[in-house]
């Protein structure tokens, strides 16, 4: 299987990516919910509005979906955080 990168720049982009990754793994919302110990409705809400989820929950979802998360600096100069932020 080819590795595909999904650059996420806005929170709204995460939901469709999560849904696509779940389907790529052949999982239904019910199956993912069972593995997470939550309801199908909670998985649906997670896919609709992932920005409301805790980072811990997102990490669990990514682990189940066999996804590695990588944070990369942007290449454009307008979005670089100042050194003081670090």
PyMOL Python script that loads the backbone (N, CA, C, O; Angstrom):
from pymol import cmd

cmd.read_pdbstr("""\
ATOM      1  N   UNK A   1       0.842  -1.172   0.000  1.00  0.00           N
ATOM      2  CA  UNK A   1       0.000   0.000   0.000  1.00  0.00           C
ATOM      3  C   UNK A   1       0.889   1.237   0.000  1.00  0.00           C
ATOM      4  O   UNK A   1       1.861   1.305   0.752  1.00  0.00           O
ATOM      5  N   UNK A   2       0.563   2.206  -0.831  1.00  0.00           N
ATOM      6  CA  UNK A   2       1.332   3.439  -0.907  1.00  0.00           C
ATOM      7  C   UNK A   2       1.069   4.307   0.314  1.00  0.00           C
ATOM      8  O   UNK A   2      -0.044   4.354   0.837  1.00  0.00           O
ATOM      9  N   UNK A   3       2.105   4.982   0.748  1.00  0.00           N
ATOM     10  CA  UNK A   3       1.974   5.897   1.879  1.00  0.00           C
ATOM     11  C   UNK A   3       1.547   7.244   1.335  1.00  0.00           C
ATOM     12  O   UNK A   3       2.162   7.773   0.409  1.00  0.00           O
ATOM     13  N   UNK A   4       0.501   7.794   1.905  1.00  0.00           N
ATOM     14  CA  UNK A   4      -0.013   9.078   1.485  1.00  0.00           C
ATOM     15  C   UNK A   4       0.083  10.053   2.636  1.00  0.00           C
ATOM     16  O   UNK A   4      -0.307   9.733   3.759  1.00  0.00           O
ATOM     17  N   UNK A   5       0.596  11.235   2.368  1.00  0.00           N
ATOM     18  CA  UNK A   5       0.654  12.283   3.383  1.00  0.00           C
ATOM     19  C   UNK A   5      -0.613  13.123   3.282  1.00  0.00           C
ATOM     20  O   UNK A   5      -1.096  13.404   2.185  1.00  0.00           O
ATOM     21  N   UNK A   6      -1.139  13.517   4.416  1.00  0.00           N
ATOM     22  CA  UNK A   6      -2.326  14.357   4.470  1.00  0.00           C
ATOM     23  C   UNK A   6      -1.986  15.627   5.245  1.00  0.00           C
ATOM     24  O   UNK A   6      -2.196  15.677   6.457  1.00  0.00           O
ATOM     25  N   UNK A   7      -1.467  16.650   4.573  1.00  0.00           N
ATOM     26  CA  UNK A   7      -1.159  17.881   5.302  1.00  0.00           C
ATOM     27  C   UNK A   7      -2.448  18.532   5.805  1.00  0.00           C
ATOM     28  O   UNK A   7      -3.365  18.804   5.031  1.00  0.00           O
ATOM     29  N   UNK A   8      -2.496  18.772   7.088  1.00  0.00           N
ATOM     30  CA  UNK A   8      -3.659  19.395   7.717  1.00  0.00           C
ATOM     31  C   UNK A   8      -3.250  20.794   8.147  1.00  0.00           C
ATOM     32  O   UNK A   8      -2.336  20.954   8.956  1.00  0.00           O
ATOM     33  N   UNK A   9      -3.916  21.803   7.614  1.00  0.00           N
ATOM     34  CA  UNK A   9      -3.599  23.177   7.974  1.00  0.00           C
ATOM     35  C   UNK A   9      -4.729  23.849   8.735  1.00  0.00           C
ATOM     36  O   UNK A   9      -4.518  24.890   9.359  1.00  0.00           O
ATOM     37  N   UNK A  10      -5.915  23.277   8.695  1.00  0.00           N
ATOM     38  CA  UNK A  10      -7.073  23.816   9.404  1.00  0.00           C
ATOM     39  C   UNK A  10      -7.803  22.667  10.080  1.00  0.00           C
ATOM     40  O   UNK A  10      -7.838  21.552   9.558  1.00  0.00           O
ATOM     41  N   UNK A  11      -8.381  22.939  11.235  1.00  0.00           N
ATOM     42  CA  UNK A  11      -9.085  21.903  11.993  1.00  0.00           C
ATOM     43  C   UNK A  11     -10.197  21.254  11.170  1.00  0.00           C
ATOM     44  O   UNK A  11     -10.463  20.061  11.315  1.00  0.00           O
ATOM     45  N   UNK A  12     -10.838  22.028  10.316  1.00  0.00           N
ATOM     46  CA  UNK A  12     -11.948  21.504   9.517  1.00  0.00           C
ATOM     47  C   UNK A  12     -11.494  20.425   8.537  1.00  0.00           C
ATOM     48  O   UNK A  12     -12.318  19.637   8.073  1.00  0.00           O
ATOM     49  N   UNK A  13     -10.225  20.374   8.219  1.00  0.00           N
ATOM     50  CA  UNK A  13      -9.714  19.372   7.277  1.00  0.00           C
ATOM     51  C   UNK A  13      -9.545  18.006   7.927  1.00  0.00           C
ATOM     52  O   UNK A  13      -9.488  16.992   7.231  1.00  0.00           O
ATOM     53  N   UNK A  14      -9.464  17.970   9.242  1.00  0.00           N
ATOM     54  CA  UNK A  14      -9.163  16.722   9.939  1.00  0.00           C
ATOM     55  C   UNK A  14     -10.302  15.707   9.860  1.00  0.00           C
ATOM     56  O   UNK A  14     -10.044  14.514   9.699  1.00  0.00           O
ATOM     57  N   UNK A  15     -11.542  16.148   9.969  1.00  0.00           N
ATOM     58  CA  UNK A  15     -12.684  15.230   9.952  1.00  0.00           C
ATOM     59  C   UNK A  15     -12.745  14.355   8.712  1.00  0.00           C
ATOM     60  O   UNK A  15     -12.815  13.131   8.828  1.00  0.00           O
ATOM     61  N   UNK A  16     -12.720  14.960   7.515  1.00  0.00           N
ATOM     62  CA  UNK A  16     -12.751  14.142   6.301  1.00  0.00           C
ATOM     63  C   UNK A  16     -11.556  13.193   6.187  1.00  0.00           C
ATOM     64  O   UNK A  16     -11.685  12.089   5.658  1.00  0.00           O
ATOM     65  N   UNK A  17     -10.401  13.621   6.683  1.00  0.00           N
ATOM     66  CA  UNK A  17      -9.221  12.756   6.640  1.00  0.00           C
ATOM     67  C   UNK A  17      -9.410  11.572   7.583  1.00  0.00           C
ATOM     68  O   UNK A  17      -9.092  10.437   7.226  1.00  0.00           O
ATOM     69  N   UNK A  18      -9.927  11.831   8.787  1.00  0.00           N
ATOM     70  CA  UNK A  18     -10.187  10.737   9.730  1.00  0.00           C
ATOM     71  C   UNK A  18     -11.169   9.732   9.137  1.00  0.00           C
ATOM     72  O   UNK A  18     -10.965   8.523   9.239  1.00  0.00           O
ATOM     73  N   UNK A  19     -12.228  10.236   8.519  1.00  0.00           N
ATOM     74  CA  UNK A  19     -13.234   9.364   7.906  1.00  0.00           C
ATOM     75  C   UNK A  19     -12.596   8.516   6.803  1.00  0.00           C
ATOM     76  O   UNK A  19     -12.826   7.309   6.728  1.00  0.00           O
ATOM     77  N   UNK A  20     -11.797   9.155   5.952  1.00  0.00           N
ATOM     78  CA  UNK A  20     -11.146   8.430   4.854  1.00  0.00           C
ATOM     79  C   UNK A  20     -10.182   7.373   5.382  1.00  0.00           C
ATOM     80  O   UNK A  20     -10.124   6.267   4.846  1.00  0.00           O
ATOM     81  N   UNK A  21      -9.425   7.703   6.428  1.00  0.00           N
ATOM     82  CA  UNK A  21      -8.490   6.735   7.003  1.00  0.00           C
ATOM     83  C   UNK A  21      -9.230   5.557   7.627  1.00  0.00           C
ATOM     84  O   UNK A  21      -8.802   4.410   7.499  1.00  0.00           O
ATOM     85  N   UNK A  22     -10.346   5.845   8.305  1.00  0.00           N
ATOM     86  CA  UNK A  22     -11.149   4.766   8.901  1.00  0.00           C
ATOM     87  C   UNK A  22     -11.650   3.825   7.811  1.00  0.00           C
ATOM     88  O   UNK A  22     -11.557   2.605   7.941  1.00  0.00           O
ATOM     89  N   UNK A  23     -12.179   4.400   6.741  1.00  0.00           N
ATOM     90  CA  UNK A  23     -12.698   3.581   5.649  1.00  0.00           C
ATOM     91  C   UNK A  23     -11.578   2.821   4.948  1.00  0.00           C
ATOM     92  O   UNK A  23     -11.771   1.681   4.525  1.00  0.00           O
ATOM     93  N   UNK A  24     -10.418   3.440   4.822  1.00  0.00           N
ATOM     94  CA  UNK A  24      -9.270   2.780   4.202  1.00  0.00           C
ATOM     95  C   UNK A  24      -8.866   1.543   5.001  1.00  0.00           C
ATOM     96  O   UNK A  24      -8.403   0.556   4.429  1.00  0.00           O
ATOM     97  N   UNK A  25      -9.041   1.595   6.316  1.00  0.00           N
ATOM     98  CA  UNK A  25      -8.736   0.447   7.175  1.00  0.00           C
ATOM     99  C   UNK A  25      -9.877  -0.570   7.177  1.00  0.00           C
ATOM    100  O   UNK A  25      -9.763  -1.628   7.796  1.00  0.00           O
ATOM    101  N   UNK A  26     -10.980  -0.254   6.485  1.00  0.00           N
ATOM    102  CA  UNK A  26     -12.111  -1.170   6.416  1.00  0.00           C
ATOM    103  C   UNK A  26     -12.940  -1.202   7.685  1.00  0.00           C
ATOM    104  O   UNK A  26     -13.605  -2.198   7.968  1.00  0.00           O
ATOM    105  N   UNK A  27     -12.906  -0.119   8.453  1.00  0.00           N
ATOM    106  CA  UNK A  27     -13.651  -0.066   9.714  1.00  0.00           C
ATOM    107  C   UNK A  27     -14.924   0.751   9.562  1.00  0.00           C
ATOM    108  O   UNK A  27     -14.938   1.784   8.893  1.00  0.00           O
ATOM    109  N   UNK A  28     -15.985   0.278  10.185  1.00  0.00           N
ATOM    110  CA  UNK A  28     -17.205   1.068  10.285  1.00  0.00           C
ATOM    111  C   UNK A  28     -17.080   1.971  11.512  1.00  0.00           C
ATOM    112  O   UNK A  28     -16.179   1.797  12.333  1.00  0.00           O
ATOM    113  N   UNK A  29     -17.985   2.926  11.625  1.00  0.00           N
ATOM    114  CA  UNK A  29     -18.004   3.763  12.827  1.00  0.00           C
ATOM    115  C   UNK A  29     -18.253   2.904  14.059  1.00  0.00           C
ATOM    116  O   UNK A  29     -17.670   3.156  15.114  1.00  0.00           O
ATOM    117  N   UNK A  30     -19.102   1.900  13.942  1.00  0.00           N
ATOM    118  CA  UNK A  30     -19.378   1.005  15.072  1.00  0.00           C
ATOM    119  C   UNK A  30     -18.121   0.261  15.510  1.00  0.00           C
ATOM    120  O   UNK A  30     -17.851   0.141  16.705  1.00  0.00           O
ATOM    121  N   UNK A  31     -17.357  -0.236  14.549  1.00  0.00           N
ATOM    122  CA  UNK A  31     -16.138  -0.985  14.881  1.00  0.00           C
ATOM    123  C   UNK A  31     -15.089  -0.088  15.532  1.00  0.00           C
ATOM    124  O   UNK A  31     -14.438  -0.490  16.497  1.00  0.00           O
ATOM    125  N   UNK A  32     -14.925   1.119  15.010  1.00  0.00           N
ATOM    126  CA  UNK A  32     -13.971   2.050  15.609  1.00  0.00           C
ATOM    127  C   UNK A  32     -14.430   2.440  17.008  1.00  0.00           C
ATOM    128  O   UNK A  32     -13.620   2.528  17.931  1.00  0.00           O
ATOM    129  N   UNK A  33     -15.720   2.670  17.161  1.00  0.00           N
ATOM    130  CA  UNK A  33     -16.265   3.023  18.472  1.00  0.00           C
ATOM    131  C   UNK A  33     -15.991   1.925  19.490  1.00  0.00           C
ATOM    132  O   UNK A  33     -15.613   2.205  20.627  1.00  0.00           O
ATOM    133  N   UNK A  34     -16.181   0.683  19.083  1.00  0.00           N
ATOM    134  CA  UNK A  34     -15.939  -0.445  19.987  1.00  0.00           C
ATOM    135  C   UNK A  34     -14.478  -0.479  20.433  1.00  0.00           C
ATOM    136  O   UNK A  34     -14.190  -0.698  21.609  1.00  0.00           O
ATOM    137  N   UNK A  35     -13.569  -0.263  19.506  1.00  0.00           N
ATOM    138  CA  UNK A  35     -12.144  -0.272  19.855  1.00  0.00           C
ATOM    139  C   UNK A  35     -11.763   0.898  20.759  1.00  0.00           C
ATOM    140  O   UNK A  35     -10.849   0.787  21.576  1.00  0.00           O
ATOM    141  N   UNK A  36     -12.469   2.020  20.609  1.00  0.00           N
ATOM    142  CA  UNK A  36     -12.187   3.196  21.431  1.00  0.00           C
ATOM    143  C   UNK A  36     -12.928   3.161  22.769  1.00  0.00           C
ATOM    144  O   UNK A  36     -12.582   3.891  23.697  1.00  0.00           O
ATOM    145  N   UNK A  37     -13.950   2.305  22.859  1.00  0.00           N
ATOM    146  CA  UNK A  37     -14.759   2.261  24.071  1.00  0.00           C
ATOM    147  C   UNK A  37     -15.727   3.430  24.167  1.00  0.00           C
ATOM    148  O   UNK A  37     -16.039   3.906  25.259  1.00  0.00           O
ATOM    149  N   UNK A  38     -16.202   3.889  23.004  1.00  0.00           N
ATOM    150  CA  UNK A  38     -17.163   4.990  22.955  1.00  0.00           C
ATOM    151  C   UNK A  38     -18.327   4.571  22.059  1.00  0.00           C
ATOM    152  O   UNK A  38     -18.319   3.472  21.506  1.00  0.00           O
ATOM    153  N   UNK A  39     -19.317   5.434  21.915  1.00  0.00           N
ATOM    154  CA  UNK A  39     -20.475   5.121  21.080  1.00  0.00           C
ATOM    155  C   UNK A  39     -20.201   5.470  19.619  1.00  0.00           C
ATOM    156  O   UNK A  39     -19.282   6.227  19.303  1.00  0.00           O
ATOM    157  N   UNK A  40     -21.015   4.903  18.743  1.00  0.00           N
ATOM    158  CA  UNK A  40     -20.927   5.246  17.323  1.00  0.00           C
ATOM    159  C   UNK A  40     -21.214   6.727  17.127  1.00  0.00           C
ATOM    160  O   UNK A  40     -20.609   7.380  16.276  1.00  0.00           O
ATOM    161  N   UNK A  41     -22.145   7.254  17.926  1.00  0.00           N
ATOM    162  CA  UNK A  41     -22.479   8.671  17.827  1.00  0.00           C
ATOM    163  C   UNK A  41     -21.269   9.544  18.158  1.00  0.00           C
ATOM    164  O   UNK A  41     -21.077  10.601  17.557  1.00  0.00           O
ATOM    165  N   UNK A  42     -20.459   9.099  19.113  1.00  0.00           N
ATOM    166  CA  UNK A  42     -19.251   9.855  19.472  1.00  0.00           C
ATOM    167  C   UNK A  42     -18.234   9.823  18.332  1.00  0.00           C
ATOM    168  O   UNK A  42     -17.548  10.815  18.086  1.00  0.00           O
ATOM    169  N   UNK A  43     -18.135   8.697  17.640  1.00  0.00           N
ATOM    170  CA  UNK A  43     -17.238   8.614  16.477  1.00  0.00           C
ATOM    171  C   UNK A  43     -17.749   9.531  15.375  1.00  0.00           C
ATOM    172  O   UNK A  43     -16.966  10.234  14.736  1.00  0.00           O
ATOM    173  N   UNK A  44     -19.049   9.528  15.153  1.00  0.00           N
ATOM    174  CA  UNK A  44     -19.637  10.409  14.153  1.00  0.00           C
ATOM    175  C   UNK A  44     -19.343  11.870  14.486  1.00  0.00           C
ATOM    176  O   UNK A  44     -18.975  12.650  13.607  1.00  0.00           O
ATOM    177  N   UNK A  45     -19.504  12.235  15.749  1.00  0.00           N
ATOM    178  CA  UNK A  45     -19.215  13.608  16.183  1.00  0.00           C
ATOM    179  C   UNK A  45     -17.736  13.931  15.997  1.00  0.00           C
ATOM    180  O   UNK A  45     -17.377  15.046  15.620  1.00  0.00           O
ATOM    181  N   UNK A  46     -16.889  12.956  16.263  1.00  0.00           N
ATOM    182  CA  UNK A  46     -15.443  13.137  16.097  1.00  0.00           C
ATOM    183  C   UNK A  46     -15.101  13.416  14.635  1.00  0.00           C
ATOM    184  O   UNK A  46     -14.244  14.251  14.345  1.00  0.00           O
ATOM    185  N   UNK A  47     -15.758  12.728  13.729  1.00  0.00           N
ATOM    186  CA  UNK A  47     -15.503  12.939  12.305  1.00  0.00           C
ATOM    187  C   UNK A  47     -16.109  14.246  11.805  1.00  0.00           C
ATOM    188  O   UNK A  47     -15.592  14.852  10.867  1.00  0.00           O
ATOM    189  N   UNK A  48     -17.199  14.679  12.424  1.00  0.00           N
ATOM    190  CA  UNK A  48     -17.832  15.938  12.026  1.00  0.00           C
ATOM    191  C   UNK A  48     -17.120  17.152  12.607  1.00  0.00           C
ATOM    192  O   UNK A  48     -16.994  18.180  11.942  1.00  0.00           O
ATOM    193  N   UNK A  49     -16.653  17.033  13.851  1.00  0.00           N
ATOM    194  CA  UNK A  49     -16.053  18.179  14.546  1.00  0.00           C
ATOM    195  C   UNK A  49     -14.861  17.708  15.382  1.00  0.00           C
ATOM    196  O   UNK A  49     -14.929  17.711  16.611  1.00  0.00           O
ATOM    197  N   UNK A  50     -13.774  17.305  14.728  1.00  0.00           N
ATOM    198  CA  UNK A  50     -12.628  16.755  15.456  1.00  0.00           C
ATOM    199  C   UNK A  50     -11.952  17.763  16.377  1.00  0.00           C
ATOM    200  O   UNK A  50     -11.277  17.374  17.330  1.00  0.00           O
ATOM    201  N   UNK A  51     -12.126  19.049  16.104  1.00  0.00           N
ATOM    202  CA  UNK A  51     -11.496  20.053  16.957  1.00  0.00           C
ATOM    203  C   UNK A  51     -12.063  20.046  18.373  1.00  0.00           C
ATOM    204  O   UNK A  51     -11.455  20.612  19.281  1.00  0.00           O
ATOM    205  N   UNK A  52     -13.214  19.417  18.574  1.00  0.00           N
ATOM    206  CA  UNK A  52     -13.803  19.318  19.910  1.00  0.00           C
ATOM    207  C   UNK A  52     -13.235  18.134  20.701  1.00  0.00           C
ATOM    208  O   UNK A  52     -13.461  18.030  21.907  1.00  0.00           O
ATOM    209  N   UNK A  53     -12.510  17.257  20.038  1.00  0.00           N
ATOM    210  CA  UNK A  53     -11.946  16.070  20.700  1.00  0.00           C
ATOM    211  C   UNK A  53     -10.680  16.437  21.462  1.00  0.00           C
ATOM    212  O   UNK A  53      -9.992  17.403  21.134  1.00  0.00           O
ATOM    213  N   UNK A  54     -10.393  15.649  22.477  1.00  0.00           N
ATOM    214  CA  UNK A  54      -9.133  15.845  23.189  1.00  0.00           C
ATOM    215  C   UNK A  54      -7.997  15.311  22.329  1.00  0.00           C
ATOM    216  O   UNK A  54      -8.197  14.447  21.475  1.00  0.00           O
ATOM    217  N   UNK A  55      -6.815  15.834  22.566  1.00  0.00           N
ATOM    218  CA  UNK A  55      -5.649  15.350  21.827  1.00  0.00           C
ATOM    219  C   UNK A  55      -5.409  13.881  22.144  1.00  0.00           C
ATOM    220  O   UNK A  55      -5.009  13.110  21.272  1.00  0.00           O
ATOM    221  N   UNK A  56      -5.653  13.496  23.388  1.00  0.00           N
ATOM    222  CA  UNK A  56      -5.486  12.091  23.791  1.00  0.00           C
ATOM    223  C   UNK A  56      -6.403  11.179  22.978  1.00  0.00           C
ATOM    224  O   UNK A  56      -5.980  10.118  22.518  1.00  0.00           O
ATOM    225  N   UNK A  57      -7.653  11.592  22.805  1.00  0.00           N
ATOM    226  CA  UNK A  57      -8.583  10.775  22.019  1.00  0.00           C
ATOM    227  C   UNK A  57      -8.119  10.682  20.574  1.00  0.00           C
ATOM    228  O   UNK A  57      -8.155   9.605  19.978  1.00  0.00           O
ATOM    229  N   UNK A  58      -7.683  11.802  20.005  1.00  0.00           N
ATOM    230  CA  UNK A  58      -7.183  11.774  18.631  1.00  0.00           C
ATOM    231  C   UNK A  58      -5.979  10.850  18.509  1.00  0.00           C
ATOM    232  O   UNK A  58      -5.851  10.129  17.519  1.00  0.00           O
ATOM    233  N   UNK A  59      -5.101  10.862  19.496  1.00  0.00           N
ATOM    234  CA  UNK A  59      -3.940   9.971  19.474  1.00  0.00           C
ATOM    235  C   UNK A  59      -4.383   8.508  19.490  1.00  0.00           C
ATOM    236  O   UNK A  59      -3.789   7.674  18.807  1.00  0.00           O
ATOM    237  N   UNK A  60      -5.414   8.194  20.260  1.00  0.00           N
ATOM    238  CA  UNK A  60      -5.933   6.818  20.302  1.00  0.00           C
ATOM    239  C   UNK A  60      -6.514   6.421  18.945  1.00  0.00           C
ATOM    240  O   UNK A  60      -6.296   5.307  18.467  1.00  0.00           O
ATOM    241  N   UNK A  61      -7.258   7.346  18.331  1.00  0.00           N
ATOM    242  CA  UNK A  61      -7.837   7.074  17.010  1.00  0.00           C
ATOM    243  C   UNK A  61      -6.723   6.812  16.006  1.00  0.00           C
ATOM    244  O   UNK A  61      -6.779   5.840  15.253  1.00  0.00           O
ATOM    245  N   UNK A  62      -5.713   7.674  15.992  1.00  0.00           N
ATOM    246  CA  UNK A  62      -4.612   7.505  15.047  1.00  0.00           C
ATOM    247  C   UNK A  62      -3.893   6.179  15.270  1.00  0.00           C
ATOM    248  O   UNK A  62      -3.483   5.527  14.310  1.00  0.00           O
ATOM    249  N   UNK A  63      -3.740   5.780  16.519  1.00  0.00           N
ATOM    250  CA  UNK A  63      -3.078   4.503  16.808  1.00  0.00           C
ATOM    251  C   UNK A  63      -3.892   3.341  16.241  1.00  0.00           C
ATOM    252  O   UNK A  63      -3.335   2.428  15.630  1.00  0.00           O
ATOM    253  N   UNK A  64      -5.204   3.375  16.443  1.00  0.00           N
ATOM    254  CA  UNK A  64      -6.071   2.313  15.922  1.00  0.00           C
ATOM    255  C   UNK A  64      -6.026   2.283  14.394  1.00  0.00           C
ATOM    256  O   UNK A  64      -6.044   1.214  13.784  1.00  0.00           O
ATOM    257  N   UNK A  65      -5.969   3.465  13.787  1.00  0.00           N
ATOM    258  CA  UNK A  65      -5.943   3.553  12.328  1.00  0.00           C
ATOM    259  C   UNK A  65      -4.539   3.360  11.756  1.00  0.00           C
ATOM    260  O   UNK A  65      -4.330   3.465  10.548  1.00  0.00           O
ATOM    261  N   UNK A  66      -3.583   3.076  12.640  1.00  0.00           N
ATOM    262  CA  UNK A  66      -2.197   2.844  12.230  1.00  0.00           C
ATOM    263  C   UNK A  66      -1.623   4.049  11.484  1.00  0.00           C
ATOM    264  O   UNK A  66      -1.004   3.919  10.429  1.00  0.00           O
ATOM    265  N   UNK A  67      -1.853   5.227  12.072  1.00  0.00           N
ATOM    266  CA  UNK A  67      -1.408   6.483  11.478  1.00  0.00           C
ATOM    267  C   UNK A  67      -0.348   7.115  12.371  1.00  0.00           C
ATOM    268  O   UNK A  67      -0.503   7.190  13.590  1.00  0.00           O
ATOM    269  N   UNK A  68       0.715   7.560  11.748  1.00  0.00           N
ATOM    270  CA  UNK A  68       1.749   8.307  12.460  1.00  0.00           C
ATOM    271  C   UNK A  68       1.524   9.788  12.203  1.00  0.00           C
ATOM    272  O   UNK A  68       1.334  10.203  11.059  1.00  0.00           O
ATOM    273  N   UNK A  69       1.545  10.578  13.257  1.00  0.00           N
ATOM    274  CA  UNK A  69       1.351  12.020  13.135  1.00  0.00           C
ATOM    275  C   UNK A  69       2.715  12.693  13.179  1.00  0.00           C
ATOM    276  O   UNK A  69       3.550  12.381  14.027  1.00  0.00           O
ATOM    277  N   UNK A  70       2.921  13.605  12.267  1.00  0.00           N
ATOM    278  CA  UNK A  70       4.194  14.317  12.178  1.00  0.00           C
ATOM    279  C   UNK A  70       3.919  15.811  12.085  1.00  0.00           C
ATOM    280  O   UNK A  70       3.103  16.248  11.274  1.00  0.00           O
ATOM    281  N   UNK A  71       4.594  16.586  12.907  1.00  0.00           N
ATOM    282  CA  UNK A  71       4.468  18.039  12.854  1.00  0.00           C
ATOM    283  C   UNK A  71       5.671  18.584  12.103  1.00  0.00           C
ATOM    284  O   UNK A  71       6.818  18.317  12.462  1.00  0.00           O
ATOM    285  N   UNK A  72       5.396  19.344  11.066  1.00  0.00           N
ATOM    286  CA  UNK A  72       6.465  19.872  10.227  1.00  0.00           C
ATOM    287  C   UNK A  72       6.341  21.384  10.113  1.00  0.00           C
ATOM    288  O   UNK A  72       5.232  21.905   9.996  1.00  0.00           O
ATOM    289  N   UNK A  73       7.462  22.095  10.146  1.00  0.00           N
ATOM    290  CA  UNK A  73       7.392  23.542   9.963  1.00  0.00           C
ATOM    291  C   UNK A  73       6.966  23.867   8.537  1.00  0.00           C
ATOM    292  O   UNK A  73       7.300  23.157   7.588  1.00  0.00           O
ATOM    293  N   UNK A  74       6.224  24.954   8.416  1.00  0.00           N
ATOM    294  CA  UNK A  74       5.834  25.409   7.085  1.00  0.00           C
ATOM    295  C   UNK A  74       7.030  26.048   6.408  1.00  0.00           C
ATOM    296  O   UNK A  74       7.970  26.491   7.068  1.00  0.00           O
ATOM    297  N   UNK A  75       6.987  26.092   5.104  1.00  0.00           N
ATOM    298  CA  UNK A  75       8.085  26.675   4.346  1.00  0.00           C
ATOM    299  C   UNK A  75       7.914  28.160   4.081  1.00  0.00           C
ATOM    300  O   UNK A  75       8.880  28.831   3.717  1.00  0.00           O
ATOM    301  N   UNK A  76       6.701  28.693   4.255  1.00  0.00           N
ATOM    302  CA  UNK A  76       6.521  30.115   3.968  1.00  0.00           C
ATOM    303  C   UNK A  76       6.886  30.959   5.191  1.00  0.00           C
ATOM    304  O   UNK A  76       6.708  30.524   6.329  1.00  0.00           O
ATOM    305  N   UNK A  77       7.388  32.143   4.952  1.00  0.00           N
ATOM    306  CA  UNK A  77       7.888  32.991   6.034  1.00  0.00           C
ATOM    307  C   UNK A  77       6.778  33.687   6.804  1.00  0.00           C
ATOM    308  O   UNK A  77       7.036  34.194   7.896  1.00  0.00           O
ATOM    309  N   UNK A  78       5.554  33.736   6.288  1.00  0.00           N
ATOM    310  CA  UNK A  78       4.483  34.459   6.966  1.00  0.00           C
ATOM    311  C   UNK A  78       3.895  33.695   8.133  1.00  0.00           C
ATOM    312  O   UNK A  78       3.219  34.292   8.971  1.00  0.00           O
ATOM    313  N   UNK A  79       4.126  32.403   8.217  1.00  0.00           N
ATOM    314  CA  UNK A  79       3.490  31.619   9.267  1.00  0.00           C
ATOM    315  C   UNK A  79       4.467  31.081  10.300  1.00  0.00           C
ATOM    316  O   UNK A  79       4.069  30.295  11.160  1.00  0.00           O
ATOM    317  N   UNK A  80       5.730  31.480  10.243  1.00  0.00           N
ATOM    318  CA  UNK A  80       6.706  30.968  11.197  1.00  0.00           C
ATOM    319  C   UNK A  80       6.487  31.585  12.569  1.00  0.00           C
ATOM    320  O   UNK A  80       6.428  32.809  12.693  1.00  0.00           O
ATOM    321  N   UNK A  81       6.366  30.756  13.601  1.00  0.00           N
ATOM    322  CA  UNK A  81       6.215  31.310  14.943  1.00  0.00           C
ATOM    323  C   UNK A  81       7.519  31.959  15.376  1.00  0.00           C
ATOM    324  O   UNK A  81       8.601  31.583  14.926  1.00  0.00           O
ATOM    325  N   UNK A  82       7.394  32.929  16.248  1.00  0.00           N
ATOM    326  CA  UNK A  82       8.605  33.579  16.746  1.00  0.00           C
ATOM    327  C   UNK A  82       9.341  32.631  17.676  1.00  0.00           C
ATOM    328  O   UNK A  82       8.748  31.706  18.231  1.00  0.00           O
ATOM    329  N   UNK A  83      10.623  32.862  17.840  1.00  0.00           N
ATOM    330  CA  UNK A  83      11.412  32.021  18.736  1.00  0.00           C
ATOM    331  C   UNK A  83      10.923  32.152  20.167  1.00  0.00           C
ATOM    332  O   UNK A  83      11.091  31.233  20.968  1.00  0.00           O
ATOM    333  N   UNK A  84      10.320  33.285  20.494  1.00  0.00           N
ATOM    334  CA  UNK A  84       9.833  33.502  21.856  1.00  0.00           C
ATOM    335  C   UNK A  84       8.706  32.538  22.210  1.00  0.00           C
ATOM    336  O   UNK A  84       8.502  32.229  23.384  1.00  0.00           O
ATOM    337  N   UNK A  85       7.976  32.063  21.210  1.00  0.00           N
ATOM    338  CA  UNK A  85       6.875  31.135  21.468  1.00  0.00           C
ATOM    339  C   UNK A  85       7.386  29.783  21.924  1.00  0.00           C
ATOM    340  O   UNK A  85       6.645  29.031  22.557  1.00  0.00           O
ATOM    341  N   UNK A  86       8.616  29.459  21.625  1.00  0.00           N
ATOM    342  CA  UNK A  86       9.184  28.174  21.982  1.00  0.00           C
ATOM    343  C   UNK A  86       9.897  28.294  23.278  1.00  0.00           C
ATOM    344  O   UNK A  86      10.456  27.313  23.768  1.00  0.00           O
TER     345      UNK A  86
END
""", "prot")
cmd.dss("prot")
cmd.show_as("cartoon", "prot")
cmd.util.cbc("prot")
cmd.orient("prot")
